[in-house]
Amino acid sequence: MDKEGHLMHIDFGFLLSSAPGKGLKFESAPFKMTDEYVDCLGGVKSEAFKEFRHGMAKGMRALQANAEKIIIIVEMMFMGQNDLGCF
């Protein structure tokens, strides 16, 4: 939320294949980038969009570099609560 009260929400609920609708697979894209979000960033040629792309790439590299640790954490979560739909 910014100082003017604008709210940005990014839903990471699909990360482990957990989707609303009791397993309905209506979403085919692995990442949904809406026109509205691009507009909020000032368009695809804006500095903010370039920063977003850079941040996403940096985040993906960090995920890749730490994949083994992330997998261990997910496996531990599964052992503790394997009745979740994402597992």
DAGILIN-V624964 format. One record per pair of residues at least 12 apart in sequence whose ideal C-beta (glycine too) atoms are under 7 Angstrom apart, sorted by the first residue. I is the first residue (numbers start at 0). J is the second residue. D is the distance in Angstrom with one decimal. If there is no record, write none. Layout:
i & j & d
I & J & D
I & J & D
This chain:
i & j & d
7 & 39 & 7.0
13 & 26 & 6.8
15 & 85 & 3.6
16 & 85 & 5.4
17 & 84 & 5.7
17 & 85 & 4.0
22 & 84 & 6.8
